[in-house]
Amino acid sequence: AFLEDGILVRDRGRIRRRYLRSWCFPWDVASVLPTDLLYLRLGPAAPAVRANRCLRAPRLFEAFDRRETRTGHPNAFRVAKLMLYVFVAIHWYGCLYFALSARLGLGTDSWVCPNASRPGFARPLRQYLHSFYFSTLVLATVGDTPEPRREEEFLFVTVGFLLAVLGFATITGSIGSVISNMNAADAAFYPDPEPVQRYLRARGAGGRLARRVARWHQHLRAQRKLPAERAVLRHLPRGLRAEVAAGVHLPALRRVGLFQSWERGVLRQLVLRLRPQVFGPGEFVCRRGDVGREMYFVREGRLAVVAEDGVTQLAVLGEGLYFGEISLINIKGNTSGNRRTANIMSIGYSDLFCLSKEDLAEVLAEFPSARAMMEAKGRQLLLGMGKLDVHAEAAAAEAERRVQGLERALEGLQRRAARLLAQLESGAFKLALRVQRLEGRLRR
């Protein structure tokens, strides 16, 4: 397949016509010609007849590039590809060593490959392993190789050492690039714990607190939690970012009882504003009396509603539950205002979604039905806790009705004033026309 205007073309006829007109077609045809048939005349001792297979090397590199962009483990693929290149280079150099040894005479000196008369070298496999071992010593520049005796042998070893220097520089650079890419990928997803550790050591606050910070970072990596999702997705356009966020978080968001009856459009707006947060064991998510600026949805883990002593557990919140919405919604008659009504503590490591008050108000302003449902659930919860003043709610409702009546009366007065102003302007215009006509008669 190929891309046309950014769209993948899968039509076989168009793919065939495009391929036949491309420069790859004659090279591919030449690479698959049955030159192996020359073995019938020359024998298997002439492997050069299959050299046309090397014309497929550009297609191989193209396949490697495509696989590297599609695999889920690109760094591991790069390392495997690099090891394959090393193996092929050693294999080819070993084959050239054996060919040179055969030309100079197998077993004629200590440098060339031994001949079949030497014990154990009667099999071609043993001769190949010796050649491969010699090639590894030369290209890796490790170990002692036999001293060359002839000019051809000196030249061959010298070329091998030069290739080894160039090859090892390339290999070292490639491995360093792979390691730096892995570190960059980790830094893009996970926060670096070292600055926090240095800060604690500089302030003399190490020990137990430093161990908690280290365990929190270890938990992020072990459980593959990604707290920097917004930074990772910031370069995507808004529509694609919404699709990615919905594909990742929407199943978890639908498990929240509050959202099970909400329409998909509301949830798509919410997932763009959710911020993942991870709390450690014994860490308080919110305390009673604090000003509420966020609400939370439990994605994974368990949280406890604890008493004022911080130990007694009154209730346990699990996956799919939510809390903190009462402080964010202005429910009439709420005696606690925007203050937290309970102490919430994480039992173990808890993975939560955080939604700020501003983001929630922005979403609910676009979807009034969702706001009404959330206010109804919050009102039921306040009634159960005894923190809803019914009389104050009725008074607030009556005041709101009066305000709405005043607003309607004000709108009526504004319309009447606008109508009178228009009539006044029309009368003034007509009066001006009459004055002009009278002045014209007086002049005549």
Phi, psi and omega in degrees: 000161180216165182264136175225114186058034179081002181251135181284120180269124182245002181292123185295322180297316179292323177296318181296313181296320180293322181291320181294335179268355183276164179286345181287332187297308180297324178294319179294322178296316180296329183285337182255011176298140184283062177291351177297339180295340177293343175299331181297333181257318184269337183089165182289358180280004180240073183291349182294346180292343179262017181294340179294343177296336180292345177294347178275000183301316178301323179291326177295316179296322177297318178296321178298316181297318180293320180293324181294326179279344183256339183286153177278352180230073185295325181293318177296323178294321179296319179295317179296320178296320179296318177295325176296317178300318180297315181297316181295320179297316178296320179297313181295317179295323176295322178294320177295323177298317180292322179296318178294322178296320178294326180288320180280340181114113181294130177078010181285336174212182184283347183274320184286168180291135179298153179271183185291344181287339179285137183302131178091347183258016178286335180272140177298331180298319180294321178295322178293318179296323176295317178296319179294320179295316178297318179296322178296318179297319183289311185286332178270352181051042176236146178079172180260126176263153177302144182288131179295153181245329186242168181297319180299322181291318177299315181296319181295316181292321179298315177299320179297319179294320178296318176297324180295318179297314179294318182294318181290328174296319178293317181296316180297317178295321180294316180295320176297323177294319179297316181295318179295324177294321178296317179294321179294321179295319177296319180294330179288331184259320188243143177289151180276122182282345187296317179300322179293319180296319178295322179297317180294320178294321180294327181268001179070028182245042180280214177073234186298319181294320178296323178293323177297318178296318180295318179294324179296316178294321178297322179295320178301316182285321182293319181266003177057045174276140184238090181286345183257045183292320181297320179293326181289323186264007188292335183277349180282149173296160189299319180296314179292325177297322177294320179295317180295314180296321179292319179296329182274315191254344186298318177302319179290325181290327179289342177284345176288126185301328181296328188260359186294333180257005181277153180285161186295328181298322178294316182294324178295325176288327181289318185296335178287340185253353180287142177237118179292139176221143180241127179246140182273176180298133178077005181270134181278126175283318176206156179239153181295132180096346178290153176287127183274122178239351179219157168242156189233148174237130184277114177270311177216155177098182180227143178232149183246138170271111189250159179282185183294335180286349179077007182238313184293123180268122179269330180198164180235129178258129181243195183298135178093354179265170182214161178201163177093003184284337183294325181287343184263336183257134179277086179270128182295132180089004179286111184287339180272354180063227178259027178266151177292143183254359182205161174263122181245123182235139178282130180283308174242218172274124184242133179256114185240156167259132180248133178232121183284164182295320180295317180294320179296317179296324179294319180290314183292334177293330179277339183230088182297328180296320178295323178296318180297320179295318180292321177295322179295317180293321177295323179295319178298320180293320178294323176297319179295327180272354181073027181248020178246116178275107184295320180295318178295323178296317179295319179295321179293321178295318178296320178296322179294320177296320178296319179297318178296321177296317177297321178297318178295318178297320179296320177297320177297316177297321178296320178296317179296318178298320179295322179294316179297320179296321178294318178297319179298316179296321179295317179296319179297320179295317179296319179298320179296321178295319179296318179298318179297318180295319179295319177298323179293322178294318181297322179294320179292000000 
